[in-house]
Amino acid sequence: MERTMDGQEGREREKRRNAVYRWIAAGLGAVMVLSFFLPYITFVFRGLKYTVSGIQLAFVKGFWVVGPQQSGLVTIPLAVRASIVLGLLCAAGGFVLILLKKKPITAGLLFLLSGISPLLVMAASGAIQTAVTSLNVSQIEMRFLWPFFCTLLGGFVSSILALRTQGTERLAESVFQVFACVSIGSVILLTVYIISAGLPAILQIGAVQFLFGESWRPASDIFGILPMILSSIAGTAGAIVIGVPVGILTAVFLSETASPRLAMLVRPAVELLAGIPSVIYGFFGMLVVVPVIRNMFPEHTIGDSLLAVILILAVMILPTIVSVTETSLRAVPRAYREASLALGATQTETIFKVTLPAAKSGILAGVILGVGRAIGETMAVIMVAGNVANMPSLLGTVRLLTTGIAMEMSYASGLHREALFAIGLVLFVFIMIVNLLFNYISKKGVQIHAE
């Protein structure tokens, strides 16, 4: 009887505690909604000062900026407006749900999205700075006021409190669900942002002219990225042709034939390759690889070339391929090897006819991850490619998609800047294709093992 009374008292205390959490979360939600109507951000452009609330930032047309040579209206990016509206609606929705004691998980997710919205505003506000810079105004300042930070902190705190109202047992499960949704939402937001930033330039320039044009001259409003696309594909393919055999054979050595002492020397060396910064690879390529190529072919190249890019990328993808392949080889059951050896096969025949085919899906996964590393590399490639938008030639200077963005983004404006975002969209599509291919191969490998 006493245990029953203690259990009832415990449940009553839990209910009272959850009610307190709910009211605190509701209060923070109300503060978050109010924060969008208070002074949110202060913009200072060469003496002109604009203090705007979140609602004003979402609906005003823009800011009038006076430059030393020209003046103009700087419009507020659509991403900023959308982030403000999203944050306000999510805060209001979470407030209503938590007040009505309905769907605390949904309320927590809405509060979390509202708390993330200031970060999206901060990221998208960079476009305002770029637009002001195009008017030759260098004195730019953005001050985020306390309502901005109230939204940011209130969103996370109220989200946790809303989830806590379900009780201690389900809190961890709810947190996992919310952060899983955040991961998915991050991918969706990134995709929407890249498409919204890059697609207008493609439509304005023309998809055919942009993707298949052979000349890149921003000063003349000519934007053709076919040389960059082909150079990226050629550089990645060359790196795979060189790096994959070396990486696979190194993994075979580490997992099948190396003595423990020798493996302890080789494995840390391979892991060290993964920790070397890209700029160090670039320095090595610029000071060693490029001069060697120049001396070998003095009449055909200046050294900076597609060949230098291929060699550097081949070395950079080795750690990924070796690590994933070795793990896959070690996952092959020992019984496969023993059965092959018992049938009279040699160790070499067992490796190439039994072990490697059995680890095929994992090896392909490592190769695809290496492709993703090669496609996305920037710093090392800038230092050895020559950075001229030519059609790819093994000994000629080239410019890859990543280097095209990195080299020109700092001074680009107008359609030129939008075209660079469009290059990012093309690169993003490449990476998505690689990831989808990775998922397909992984699922296919699981099905084969299941059969």
C-alpha positions in Angstrom: 0.0 0.0 0.0 2.8 2.4 0.9 4.6 1.6 -2.5 1.3 2.4 -4.3 1.1 5.7 -2.5 4.7 6.5 -3.2 4.1 5.7 -6.9 1.1 8.0 -7.1 3.0 10.8 -5.3 5.9 10.4 -7.8 3.5 10.6 -10.8 1.9 13.7 -9.3 5.3 15.4 -8.8 6.2 14.4 -12.4 3.0 16.0 -13.7 3.6 19.2 -11.7 7.2 19.3 -12.9 6.1 18.8 -16.6 3.5 21.5 -16.2 6.2 23.9 -15.0 8.4 23.0 -18.0 5.4 23.5 -20.3 4.7 27.0 -19.0 8.3 28.0 -19.2 8.5 26.7 -22.8 5.4 28.6 -23.6 6.8 31.8 -22.0 10.0 31.5 -24.0 7.9 30.8 -27.1 6.0 34.1 -26.5 9.3 35.9 -26.1 10.6 34.5 -29.3 7.5 35.6 -31.2 7.8 39.1 -29.7 11.5 39.2 -30.6 10.7 39.3 -34.3 8.9 42.6 -33.8 11.7 44.3 -31.8 15.0 45.9 -33.2 16.7 42.9 -34.6 19.8 44.0 -36.6 21.6 47.3 -37.2 23.2 47.9 -40.6 25.8 50.6 -40.9 26.8 51.6 -44.5 29.4 54.4 -44.7 27.7 56.5 -42.1 24.1 55.5 -43.0 22.5 53.5 -40.1 19.5 51.3 -40.4 18.0 49.5 -37.4 15.3 47.1 -38.4 13.1 44.5 -36.7 12.7 41.0 -38.0 9.4 41.8 -39.5 10.8 44.8 -41.3 13.7 42.7 -42.6 11.2 40.3 -44.0 9.0 42.9 -45.8 10.9 46.1 -46.5 12.2 46.4 -50.1 15.8 47.2 -49.2 18.3 49.8 -48.0 19.4 52.9 -49.8 23.2 53.1 -49.8 25.2 56.1 -50.9 28.6 55.3 -52.4 31.6 57.6 -53.3 30.8 57.2 -57.0 27.3 55.8 -57.2 24.3 55.1 -55.0 21.7 52.4 -55.1 19.0 50.4 -53.4 20.4 47.2 -51.9 17.6 44.7 -51.8 17.2 42.2 -49.0 17.9 38.6 -50.2 15.0 36.2 -50.5 16.8 33.7 -48.2 16.8 36.4 -45.4 13.1 37.0 -45.8 12.3 33.3 -45.9 14.4 32.7 -42.8 12.6 35.4 -40.9 9.1 34.2 -41.9 10.0 30.6 -41.2 11.4 31.5 -37.7 8.3 33.5 -36.8 5.8 30.9 -38.0 7.7 28.1 -36.2 7.9 30.1 -33.0 4.1 30.8 -33.1 3.3 27.2 -34.0 5.4 25.8 -31.2 3.8 28.3 -28.7 0.3 27.3 -29.7 1.0 23.5 -29.5 2.8 23.6 -26.2 0.0 25.9 -24.7 -2.7 23.5 -25.9 -0.7 20.5 -24.5 -0.6 18.9 -28.0 2.2 17.1 -29.8 5.2 18.2 -27.6 7.6 16.6 -30.1 6.3 18.7 -32.9 6.4 21.8 -30.7 10.0 21.1 -29.8 10.9 20.7 -33.4 9.2 24.0 -34.3 11.0 25.8 -31.5 14.3 24.3 -32.7 13.7 25.4 -36.3 12.8 28.9 -35.0 16.1 29.0 -33.0 18.1 28.0 -36.1 16.5 30.8 -38.2 18.9 33.5 -36.9 21.8 31.5 -38.0 20.3 31.3 -41.5 19.7 35.1 -41.5 23.4 35.6 -40.4 24.6 33.3 -43.3 22.4 34.9 -45.9 23.2 38.4 -44.9 26.6 38.0 -46.6 24.8 38.8 -49.9 23.9 42.2 -48.5 27.6 42.9 -47.9 28.5 41.8 -51.4 25.8 44.0 -52.9 27.1 47.0 -50.9 30.7 46.3 -52.0 29.6 46.5 -55.6 28.8 50.2 -54.9 32.4 50.7 -53.8 31.4 51.1 -50.2 33.9 49.3 -47.9 32.6 50.6 -44.5 30.1 47.9 -43.8 29.0 46.8 -40.3 26.2 44.5 -39.1 25.3 44.5 -35.4 23.0 41.7 -34.1 20.9 43.0 -31.2 19.6 41.2 -28.1 16.2 40.1 -29.7 18.3 38.2 -32.3 20.1 36.3 -29.6 16.8 35.8 -27.7 15.5 33.9 -30.7 18.6 31.9 -31.0 18.9 30.8 -27.3 15.2 30.6 -26.7 14.7 28.2 -29.5 17.1 25.6 -28.2 16.0 26.0 -24.5 12.3 25.9 -25.2 12.8 22.9 -27.6 14.4 20.9 -24.7 11.7 22.0 -22.3 8.9 21.0 -24.7 10.5 17.6 -25.1 11.0 17.3 -21.3 7.2 17.5 -20.7 6.9 14.0 -22.0 8.8 12.6 -19.0 12.3 11.5 -18.4 12.0 8.1 -20.1 11.0 9.5 -23.5 13.3 12.6 -23.4 16.3 10.9 -24.9 14.2 9.2 -27.7 12.6 12.6 -28.5 16.0 14.3 -28.6 17.3 11.7 -31.0 14.2 12.2 -33.3 14.6 16.0 -33.2 18.3 16.0 -34.1 17.6 13.4 -36.9 15.1 15.9 -38.3 17.6 18.6 -38.0 20.1 16.6 -40.0 17.5 16.0 -42.7 16.4 19.6 -42.6 20.0 20.8 -43.0 20.4 18.9 -46.2 17.0 20.2 -47.4 17.9 23.8 -46.5 21.4 23.5 -48.2 19.8 22.1 -51.3 17.2 24.8 -51.5 19.8 27.5 -50.9 22.2 26.2 -53.5 19.3 25.8 -56.1 17.9 29.2 -55.3 21.3 30.9 -55.6 22.5 29.1 -58.7 19.5 28.4 -60.8 18.7 32.1 -61.7 22.1 32.5 -63.3 21.7 29.3 -65.3 18.2 30.5 -66.5 19.6 33.9 -67.4 22.7 32.7 -69.2 21.0 29.7 -70.7 21.5 26.1 -69.6 23.0 25.0 -72.9 25.4 28.0 -73.2 26.4 27.7 -69.5 27.0 23.9 -69.4 28.4 23.5 -72.9 30.0 26.8 -73.6 33.8 26.6 -74.1 34.7 30.1 -73.1 34.7 31.7 -69.6 35.1 35.6 -69.9 33.2 37.3 -67.1 34.2 40.8 -68.3 32.3 40.1 -71.5 29.4 38.3 -69.8 30.4 35.0 -71.4 30.0 32.1 -69.0 30.7 28.7 -70.3 31.9 26.0 -67.9 32.4 23.0 -70.2 36.2 23.2 -69.8 35.9 23.2 -66.0 33.5 20.3 -66.0 35.7 18.2 -68.3 38.8 19.2 -66.4 37.2 18.1 -63.1 36.1 14.8 -64.6 39.5 14.2 -66.2 41.4 15.1 -63.0 39.2 12.9 -60.9 39.3 10.0 -63.4 43.1 10.2 -63.6 43.5 10.2 -59.8 41.2 7.2 -59.6 43.2 5.3 -62.3 46.4 5.9 -60.4 45.2 5.9 -56.8 42.8 2.9 -56.8 45.3 0.2 -57.7 47.9 1.6 -55.2 45.3 1.9 -52.5 43.8 -1.5 -52.9 47.2 -3.3 -53.1 48.3 -1.4 -50.0 45.2 -2.5 -48.2 45.8 -6.1 -49.3 49.3 -5.8 -48.0 48.2 -4.5 -44.6 45.3 -7.0 -44.1 46.7 -10.2 -45.8 50.5 -10.4 -46.1 52.2 -7.8 -43.8 53.8 -8.9 -40.6 52.5 -7.2 -37.5 55.7 -5.2 -37.0 55.7 -4.0 -40.6 52.0 -3.2 -40.6 52.6 -1.0 -37.5 55.0 1.0 -39.6 52.9 1.3 -42.8 49.5 1.9 -41.3 50.5 5.1 -39.3 52.2 6.4 -42.4 49.0 6.0 -44.5 46.9 7.5 -41.7 49.3 10.5 -41.5 48.5 11.2 -45.2 44.9 11.8 -44.2 46.0 14.3 -41.6 48.2 16.5 -43.8 46.5 19.8 -44.7 45.6 20.4 -48.3 47.9 23.4 -48.5 50.9 21.2 -47.7 50.0 18.9 -50.6 49.8 22.0 -52.7 53.2 23.2 -51.6 54.7 19.8 -52.4 53.1 19.8 -55.8 54.2 23.4 -56.6 57.8 22.9 -55.4 58.4 19.3 -56.4 55.9 17.8 -58.9 55.5 20.9 -61.1 59.3 21.4 -61.6 59.7 17.7 -62.4 57.0 17.8 -65.1 58.5 21.0 -66.5 61.9 19.4 -66.7 60.6 16.2 -68.3 58.6 18.0 -71.0 60.2 21.5 -71.4 58.8 22.1 -74.8 55.2 21.1 -74.0 54.3 22.5 -70.6 55.2 25.0 -68.0 54.7 22.4 -65.2 51.3 23.6 -63.9 49.1 21.1 -65.7 46.3 18.5 -65.5 49.0 15.8 -64.9 50.2 17.6 -61.8 46.5 17.8 -60.6 46.1 14.0 -61.2 49.3 13.1 -59.3 48.4 15.3 -56.3 44.8 14.0 -56.1 46.0 10.4 -56.5 48.1 10.8 -53.3 45.3 12.6 -51.4 42.7 10.0 -52.0 45.0 7.1 -50.9 44.1 7.2 -47.2 40.4 7.0 -47.8 40.7 4.0 -50.2 43.3 2.2 -48.1 41.2 2.6 -44.9 37.9 1.5 -46.3 39.3 -1.3 -48.3 41.3 -2.7 -45.4 38.3 -2.6 -43.2 36.3 -4.5 -45.9 39.0 -7.1 -46.3 39.2 -7.8 -42.6 35.4 -8.2 -42.5 35.6 -11.2 -45.0 35.1 -14.3 -42.9 38.3 -16.3 -42.3 36.5 -19.4 -43.4 36.5 -18.2 -47.0 40.3 -18.0 -46.9 40.7 -21.4 -45.2 38.4 -23.1 -47.6 40.3 -21.7 -50.6 43.6 -22.8 -49.2 42.2 -26.2 -48.3 41.2 -26.7 -52.0 44.8 -26.2 -53.0 44.8 -22.5 -54.0 47.8 -20.4 -53.2 47.7 -17.3 -51.0 47.9 -15.0 -54.0 45.0 -16.9 -55.8 43.0 -16.7 -52.6 43.5 -13.0 -52.3 42.5 -12.2 -55.9 39.8 -14.8 -56.5 38.2 -15.1 -53.1 39.0 -12.2 -50.7 38.8 -9.3 -53.0 35.6 -10.4 -54.7 34.0 -11.0 -51.3 34.9 -7.4 -50.3 33.8 -5.9 -53.6 31.0 -3.7 -52.2 33.3 -2.2 -49.5 36.1 -1.6 -52.0 33.7 0.2 -54.4 32.4 2.3 -51.5 36.0 3.4 -50.7 36.5 4.3 -54.4 33.4 6.4 -54.4 34.4 8.2 -51.3 37.8 8.9 -52.9 35.9 10.3 -55.9 34.1 12.7 -53.6 37.4 13.8 -52.0 38.9 14.4 -55.5 36.0 16.3 -56.8 35.8 18.6 -53.8 39.5 19.4 -53.4 40.4 23.1 -53.9 43.5 24.4 -52.3 46.0 21.9 -53.5 44.6 22.0 -57.0 44.8 25.8 -57.2 48.5 25.6 -56.6 49.3 23.1 -59.4 46.6 23.5 -62.1 47.6 26.8 -63.7 44.0 28.0 -63.3 43.2 28.8 -67.0 39.9 27.7 -68.3 41.2 25.6 -71.2 39.8 22.4 -72.6 41.6 19.6 -70.7 45.0 18.5 -71.9 47.4 16.3 -69.9 50.2 18.8 -70.1 48.1 21.9 -70.4 46.9 24.3 -67.7 43.4 23.7 -66.6 40.8 25.1 -64.2 38.5 22.8 -62.2 35.0 23.7 -60.9 36.2 24.2 -57.3 39.1 26.4 -58.2 36.9 28.5 -60.5 34.7 29.4 -57.5 37.6 29.9 -55.0 39.6 32.2 -57.3 36.9 34.6 -58.3 34.4 34.7 -55.5 36.2 37.4 -53.6 35.8 40.1 -56.2 32.8 38.9 -58.3 29.5 40.8 -58.4 26.3 40.8 -60.3 25.8 38.1 -62.9 29.4 37.0 -62.4 28.8 36.2 -58.8 25.6 34.4 -59.6 27.4 32.3 -62.2 29.9 31.2 -59.5 26.9 30.1 -57.4 25.7 28.2 -60.5 29.0 26.4 -60.7 28.5 25.5 -57.1 25.1 24.1 -58.0 26.7 21.9 -60.7 29.4 20.7 -58.3 26.7 20.0 -55.7 24.8 17.8 -58.3 28.0 15.9 -58.9 28.5 15.3 -55.2 24.9 14.2 -54.8 25.3 11.7 -57.7 28.4 10.3 -56.0 26.5 9.9 -52.7 23.5 8.3 -54.3 25.8 5.9 -56.1 27.5 5.1 -52.8 24.1 4.3 -51.2 23.1 2.2 -54.1 26.3 0.1 -54.0 26.1 -0.3 -50.3 22.5 -1.6 -50.5 23.4 -3.9 -53.4 26.3 -5.3 -51.4 24.0 -6.0 -48.4 21.5 -7.8 -50.6 24.3 -9.9 -52.2 25.5 -10.9 -48.7 22.0 -11.7 -47.6 21.5 -14.0 -50.5 
